[in-house]
Every structure is written in structure tokens, then in C-alpha cells.
Amino acid sequence: MGRVVPSPEAYVASIGVAAVGCAGVCVAARKWPGPWVLGVARGLGVLLLATMVSRLVEPAMAGHWSAGSDLPLFICTATGWIAPAAFWLQVPLLYELTYFWGLAGGALALATPTVSAPFPQLAFMQYVVLHTGVVVAAFITVIALAVYPRPGAVRRVFMCTCLLTLLAAFVNIGSGGNYMYLRRPPSNATLLTALGPWPWYIVSSTAIALVVFWAMDAPFRHTATAPPLVRH
């Protein structure tokens, strides 16, 4: 299990609200499709973008911003920027990254939270909004907007994951950071702690990521990709 958050009731309630809202949008989009769905998606993108900006501005204003901890070099923080770009620019690769990274990374982060601030402190809100937001963005992409992974999506997303990991490794060397947990495992219990000691959990998690991406792609492997609803 992950670290117990100081406000477990607020944490669970926040996830519940996000789940209900996501389900409502997805069901409504299937019953009453139209340009409004992309508008909702873009509204979520604005919320995610504001959250990501606050994660940069708040430590900078407090005087403790660090290149070793505050850059978007984890899967979820990267998706926090990518999802808004996908909804506004409608680039297929960005949609694919939103789906695969948002759902896989966000679900794991929600199941093993690392937030230590209580509700309603800013750090708590940032964590919850980011990680529920990227999961909701993933579902909105494939269910509400009906934008499905294209053939070869697993290969492309896996290559992007490797590139992000390589970038994180270089930044870790220069900053002393621990992005993607490449230097040491997280302090709290997560899936990585069950995959062996460093550096073996890096190899194990890479293999698991590839399997998870393949499984996530399976429901759409023989489904034609639909254009974003704004073009209907």
C-alpha cells in the first residue's frame, strides 16, 4: 500500500467525485454527441494546465524551486501538460500519450499516493487534481471523444516513454534529482518496491509498462479511429 494521506476521507471523496463526473460526461457524450464534448475536454485541459503552472509558480515564489524535483519529468506530470495540448491541438500522438500515460500512470499514483499535505492545502489539491485529471482525460479521450489509439500506438508510446526516461536520467545526473525513480526507489511503498532492488526494478517496471500498454491497446486494435467530435 502507499503512504496513508493525512486526509483520507477527502482523498477518497475527491476520487469519487472525479469518477462520477467522468462517467457522467462519457455516458452523455455517447447519448448526445456533439461539439460540446470537446468543450468539456478543453475545460478539463484548462484545469490541468492551471494545476501544472501552479506547481511551477508556487515553489518559485516560496524560494525553493529545484530542477531536481519540480520539472515535469514523471509520467503523470508530463501528461498534465500533454493532455491540454491534445485537447486543444488535436494531434493524434498527444491523444495516444494522454490515454496510455494518463490511465496507467494516474491510476497507479492514485492507488499509491505520495501526498503528505492535508486537505485543503495547495499540495493536496495539486496532487488530487493532477492525478484524477489525467485519468479522467484518458477516459474522455477514448470514450467521450472516441479518439482511439492508431495501429502502432504501443510502439510509439513506449518509445516516448523511453525518451522521457532518458531525459529524466540526464536531468537526474545534473540536478541530483530522482525523476522516474531512476536513482533510488520511492520512500513510500509502491509497485516498484515489489519489483526488486535498484536497478532491477527499473528493468521489471519497463517490461510491465510494455505489457500494460499492450493490454490497454487491445480493446481498440480492430476499431477504426474516429475524428474528434468538433469536426462532425
Phi, psi and chi 1 to 4 in degrees:
 res  aa     phi    psi   chi1   chi2   chi3   chi4
   1 MET       -  156.3  -65.1 -179.5   61.6      -
   2 GLY   -82.6  178.1      -      -      -      -
   3 ARG   -60.1  138.1  176.6 -174.3  -55.5  168.9
   4 VAL   -74.5  122.6  177.1      -      -      -
   5 VAL   -73.5  150.9  -64.0      -      -      -
   6 PRO   -63.8  -22.1  -21.5   32.6      -      -
   7 SER  -124.3   69.5  -55.0      -      -      -
   8 PRO   -62.2  -36.5   21.5  -32.8      -      -
   9 GLU   -64.3  -44.9  -64.1   84.4    1.7      -
  10 ALA   -65.5  -36.0      -      -      -      -
  11 TYR   -64.8  -50.0 -175.6   75.4      -      -
  12 VAL   -64.8  -40.3  172.5      -      -      -
  13 ALA   -63.2  -39.4      -      -      -      -
  14 SER   -63.3  -42.9  -59.8      -      -      -
  15 ILE   -63.9  -40.4  -64.3  174.8      -      -
  16 GLY   -62.3  -44.7      -      -      -      -
  17 VAL   -61.1  -44.0  169.2      -      -      -
  18 ALA   -63.1  -40.2      -      -      -      -
  19 ALA   -64.9  -43.6      -      -      -      -
  20 VAL   -65.1  -44.2  170.9      -      -      -
  21 GLY   -62.5  -42.2      -      -      -      -
  22 CYS   -62.9  -46.1  178.4      -      -      -
  23 ALA   -61.4  -41.4      -      -      -      -
  24 GLY   -61.7  -44.6      -      -      -      -
  25 VAL   -64.8  -43.6  170.0      -      -      -
  26 CYS   -65.1  -43.0  -69.4      -      -      -
  27 VAL   -65.7  -45.2  169.8      -      -      -
  28 ALA   -63.6  -37.8      -      -      -      -
  29 ALA   -64.9  -35.0      -      -      -      -
  30 ARG   -72.3  -34.8  -71.9  -62.5 -171.3  174.9
  31 LYS   -83.4  -37.0  -67.0 -172.3   66.2  174.5
  32 TRP  -131.2   68.2  -56.7  -71.5      -      -
  33 PRO   -64.2  153.7   25.2  -33.7      -      -
  34 GLY   166.7  176.7      -      -      -      -
  35 PRO   -59.9  -20.8  -24.2   33.9      -      -
  36 TRP   -60.6  -27.7   70.8  -92.3      -      -
  37 VAL   -65.3  -44.5 -177.0      -      -      -
  38 LEU   -65.2  -32.5 -173.0   61.4      -      -
  39 GLY   -62.7  -42.0      -      -      -      -
  40 VAL   -63.3  -43.6  171.7      -      -      -
  41 ALA   -60.1  -42.1      -      -      -      -
  42 ARG   -68.8  -32.5  -73.7  175.7  168.5  173.4
  43 GLY   -62.6  -42.6      -      -      -      -
  44 LEU   -61.7  -38.7  173.1   61.4      -      -
  45 GLY   -61.2  -40.3      -      -      -      -
  46 VAL   -62.4  -42.2  170.7      -      -      -
  47 LEU   -62.5  -43.6  178.9   61.7      -      -
  48 LEU   -64.5  -42.4  -80.3  171.0      -      -
  49 LEU   -62.5  -42.4 -172.0   61.3      -      -
  50 ALA   -62.4  -38.7      -      -      -      -
  51 THR   -64.5  -43.5  -58.9      -      -      -
  52 MET   -66.1  -39.8  -62.9  -50.6  -59.4      -
  53 VAL   -63.2  -41.4  170.5      -      -      -
  54 SER   -63.8  -31.0   74.8      -      -      -
  55 ARG   -69.8  -19.8  -71.7  171.3   64.5   96.9
  56 LEU   -92.6  -41.9  -65.4  175.6      -      -
  57 VAL   -73.3  -42.8  172.1      -      -      -
  58 GLU   -59.1  -50.7 -173.8  -86.7  -28.2      -
  59 PRO   -67.5  -30.9   20.8  -31.7      -      -
  60 ALA   -66.1  -42.4      -      -      -      -
  61 MET   -69.1  -30.5  -66.4 -177.0   62.6      -
  62 ALA   -82.1   -8.0      -      -      -      -
  63 GLY    82.0   18.1      -      -      -      -
  64 HIS  -128.2   26.3   53.7   71.5      -      -
  65 TRP   -65.7  139.6 -173.6   90.6      -      -
  66 SER  -138.9  136.3  170.5      -      -      -
  67 ALA   -67.1  -17.0      -      -      -      -
  68 GLY   -86.1   -4.7      -      -      -      -
  69 SER  -144.4  -16.1   59.7      -      -      -
  70 ASP  -112.7    9.7  -64.8  -48.3      -      -
  71 LEU   -89.6  152.6  -66.2  174.6      -      -
  72 PRO   -81.2   67.5   30.0  -35.9      -      -
  73 LEU  -116.4   22.3  -67.6  176.3      -      -
  74 PHE  -106.7  161.9  -74.1  100.8      -      -
  75 ILE   -56.3  -47.2  -68.6  -66.0      -      -
  76 CYS   -70.2  -41.7  -71.2      -      -      -
  77 THR   -68.1  -34.6   52.3      -      -      -
  78 ALA   -65.0  -40.9      -      -      -      -
  79 THR   -66.5  -28.5  -49.1      -      -      -
  80 GLY   -60.0  -27.0      -      -      -      -
  81 TRP   -92.1  -35.0  -67.4   98.4      -      -
  82 ILE   -71.3  -41.3  -71.3  170.6      -      -
  83 ALA   -59.5  -48.2      -      -      -      -
  84 PRO   -59.1  -38.9  -25.2   35.2      -      -
  85 ALA   -63.6  -38.4      -      -      -      -
  86 ALA   -62.8  -45.8      -      -      -      -
  87 PHE   -67.6  -32.5  -65.4  144.1      -      -
  88 TRP   -90.0  -36.8  -75.8   92.7      -      -
  89 LEU   -95.2  -22.0  -58.1  178.6      -      -
  90 GLN    57.7   44.8  -59.5 -177.0  -25.2      -
  91 VAL   -89.8  126.5  175.6      -      -      -
  92 PRO   -54.9  -43.4  -28.6   36.3      -      -
  93 LEU   -62.4  -37.8  177.3   59.3      -      -
  94 LEU   -66.2  -37.7  -62.5 -178.2      -      -
  95 TYR   -61.8  -42.2  -86.1  122.4      -      -
  96 GLU   -64.2  -43.7  -70.2  170.4  -14.9      -
  97 LEU   -63.8  -38.3  -68.7  171.4      -      -
  98 THR   -60.0  -44.4  -62.9      -      -      -
  99 TYR   -67.5  -56.3  169.7   60.7      -      -
 100 PHE   -69.6  -50.4  -73.5   98.4      -      -
 101 TRP   -70.7  -40.9  -76.5    4.0      -      -
 102 GLY   -63.5  -47.3      -      -      -      -
 103 LEU   -74.5  -47.3 -175.2   53.7      -      -
 104 ALA   -67.7  -49.9      -      -      -      -
 105 GLY   -72.4  -42.5      -      -      -      -
 106 GLY   -66.4  -41.7      -      -      -      -
 107 ALA   -63.6  -40.8      -      -      -      -
 108 LEU   -65.1  -41.9  179.1   59.6      -      -
 109 ALA   -66.0  -36.5      -      -      -      -
 110 LEU   -70.0  -34.7  -70.0  174.3      -      -
 111 ALA   -74.6  -27.8      -      -      -      -
 112 THR  -128.7   71.2   56.8      -      -      -
 113 PRO   -64.9  145.0   25.4  -34.6      -      -
 114 THR  -113.5    3.2   58.0      -      -      -
 115 VAL   -70.6  136.2   61.1      -      -      -
 116 SER  -114.4   -6.9   57.4      -      -      -
 117 ALA   -85.7  143.2      -      -      -      -
 118 PRO   -81.5  159.1   30.3  -34.6      -      -
 119 PHE   -67.6  135.9  174.9   84.2      -      -
 120 PRO  -107.8   37.3   37.0  -32.5      -      -
 121 GLN   -63.3  155.8  -72.5 -171.2    6.4      -
 122 LEU   -58.9  -42.3  178.7   60.9      -      -
 123 ALA   -61.4  -38.1      -      -      -      -
 124 PHE   -63.4  -47.6  178.3   94.1      -      -
 125 MET   -64.7  -40.1  -58.1  -55.7  -65.1      -
 126 GLN   -61.1  -44.3  -71.8  172.2  -28.6      -
 127 TYR   -63.2  -47.6 -171.9   92.9      -      -
 128 VAL   -67.2  -46.8  169.5      -      -      -
 129 VAL   -63.6  -43.2  171.3      -      -      -
 130 LEU   -61.8  -51.5  169.8   61.1      -      -
 131 HIS   -79.1  -34.5  -66.2   95.8      -      -
 132 THR   -71.7  -34.7   59.1      -      -      -
 133 GLY   -63.0  -42.7      -      -      -      -
 134 VAL   -72.1  -31.3  -64.4      -      -      -
 135 VAL   -67.4  -46.8  171.5      -      -      -
 136 VAL   -60.7  -40.3  171.8      -      -      -
 137 ALA   -60.7  -37.7      -      -      -      -
 138 ALA   -63.8  -45.9      -      -      -      -
 139 PHE   -67.6  -39.5  -78.2  115.7      -      -
 140 ILE   -62.2  -37.4  -76.5  179.4      -      -
 141 THR   -59.2  -52.3  -65.9      -      -      -
 142 VAL   -91.4  -22.0  -63.9      -      -      -
 143 ILE  -102.2  -54.5  -61.9  177.8      -      -
 144 ALA   -75.3  -47.3      -      -      -      -
 145 LEU   -85.4  -15.9  -67.7  174.3      -      -
 146 ALA    56.6   40.4      -      -      -      -
 147 VAL  -101.8  108.9  179.6      -      -      -
 148 TYR  -101.2  156.3  -51.5  131.9      -      -
 149 PRO   -58.5  138.5  -22.2   33.0      -      -
 150 ARG   -82.9  164.9  -61.0  164.9  -63.2  165.0
 151 PRO   -55.0  135.1  -27.5   35.8      -      -
 152 GLY    85.5    7.1      -      -      -      -
 153 ALA   -62.6  -40.5      -      -      -      -
 154 VAL   -60.4  -43.4  171.4      -      -      -
 155 ARG   -62.5  -45.1 -179.6 -180.0   66.3 -106.9
 156 ARG   -64.9  -46.1  -73.5 -172.0  -65.1  -87.4
 157 VAL   -66.4  -38.6  171.7      -      -      -
 158 PHE   -64.9  -40.1 -174.2   72.1      -      -
 159 MET   -63.8  -41.2  -70.7  177.6   61.4      -
 160 CYS   -63.5  -37.4  -70.6      -      -      -
 161 THR   -63.2  -42.4  -53.6      -      -      -
 162 CYS   -64.4  -39.9  -68.0      -      -      -
 163 LEU   -65.2  -41.7  -70.5  174.1      -      -
 164 LEU   -62.9  -40.2  178.8   63.9      -      -
 165 THR   -64.4  -42.1  -57.2      -      -      -
 166 LEU   -63.6  -43.1 -176.7   61.5      -      -
 167 LEU   -61.9  -43.7  176.4   59.4      -      -
 168 ALA   -60.4  -38.5      -      -      -      -
 169 ALA   -63.0  -43.3      -      -      -      -
 170 PHE   -65.4  -42.0  -80.9  112.3      -      -
 171 VAL   -65.7  -39.0  174.1      -      -      -
 172 ASN   -58.3  -42.5  -74.5  -16.2      -      -
 173 ILE   -62.5  -42.8  -66.9  172.3      -      -
 174 GLY   -79.3  -26.3      -      -      -      -
 175 SER  -111.5  -13.8   67.1      -      -      -
 176 GLY    77.4   13.4      -      -      -      -
 177 GLY   -78.2 -177.2      -      -      -      -
 178 ASN  -135.3   42.9 -170.5   31.9      -      -
 179 TYR   -62.1  141.4  -66.3  110.8      -      -
 180 MET    60.3   13.4  -56.7  -73.2  -77.0      -
 181 TYR    53.6   43.5  -58.1  116.2      -      -
 182 LEU   -83.8  -20.5  -62.5  176.7      -      -
 183 ARG   -95.7  -30.8  -66.0  167.5   62.5   95.0
 184 ARG  -163.5  158.7   58.0 -172.7  176.6  -83.8
 185 PRO   -71.5  160.8   25.2  -34.1      -      -
 186 PRO   -64.0  153.8   22.3  -32.4      -      -
 187 SER   -70.2  -28.9   56.5      -      -      -
 188 ASN   -95.6  162.3   59.8  -57.5      -      -
 189 ALA   -72.8  123.5      -      -      -      -
 190 THR  -136.0 -175.0   68.4      -      -      -
 191 LEU   -57.6  -33.4  175.7   62.7      -      -
 192 LEU   -60.5  -33.4  -66.4 -179.7      -      -
 193 THR   -67.7  -18.1   59.7      -      -      -
 194 ALA   -93.8   -0.4      -      -      -      -
 195 LEU  -104.0   15.2  -61.6  179.9      -      -
 196 GLY   101.2  173.6      -      -      -      -
 197 PRO   -76.8  168.4   29.8  -35.5      -      -
 198 TRP   -66.2  140.0 -177.4   92.8      -      -
 199 PRO   -96.0   10.6   36.5  -36.1      -      -
 200 TRP   -67.2  -29.6  -60.8  112.2      -      -
 201 TYR   -67.1  -22.0   67.2   77.2      -      -
 202 ILE   -68.1  -43.4  -61.6  174.5      -      -
 203 VAL   -65.0  -45.4  177.9      -      -      -
 204 SER   -63.0  -45.8  -58.1      -      -      -
 205 SER   -66.9  -31.1   60.9      -      -      -
 206 THR   -64.4  -44.1  -59.5      -      -      -
 207 ALA   -64.7  -41.3      -      -      -      -
 208 ILE   -64.6  -40.3  -69.9  174.4      -      -
 209 ALA   -59.7  -41.5      -      -      -      -
 210 LEU   -64.2  -41.5 -172.4   55.9      -      -
 211 VAL   -65.3  -43.6  172.3      -      -      -
 212 VAL   -63.0  -43.7  169.5      -      -      -
 213 PHE   -60.6  -41.8  -69.5  162.4      -      -
 214 TRP   -62.2  -43.0 -177.3   88.6      -      -
 215 ALA   -65.5  -38.6      -      -      -      -
 216 MET   -67.8  -28.3  -68.2  173.6   63.0      -
 217 ASP   -80.8  -23.3 -175.9   59.5      -      -
 218 ALA   -55.0  -43.5      -      -      -      -
 219 PRO   -64.1  -17.6  -20.8   33.6      -      -
 220 PHE  -112.8    7.2  -50.1  102.3      -      -
 221 ARG   -64.5  -29.3 -157.2  155.8  -67.5  145.0
 222 HIS  -117.7   26.7  -58.2  -66.0      -      -
 223 THR  -112.5  131.2  -55.8      -      -      -
 224 ALA   -68.8  142.2      -      -      -      -
 225 THR   -77.2  127.7  -58.4      -      -      -
 226 ALA   -92.2  147.3      -      -      -      -
 227 PRO   -72.4  158.8   27.1  -33.8      -      -
 228 PRO   -54.8  145.8  -25.0   33.8      -      -
 229 LEU   -63.3  -22.5  -64.5 -178.6      -      -
 230 VAL   -63.3  -19.6   73.9      -      -      -
 231 ARG   -91.6   -2.4  -63.6  175.6 -174.8  167.8
 232 HIS   -71.3      -  -74.9 -173.4      -      -
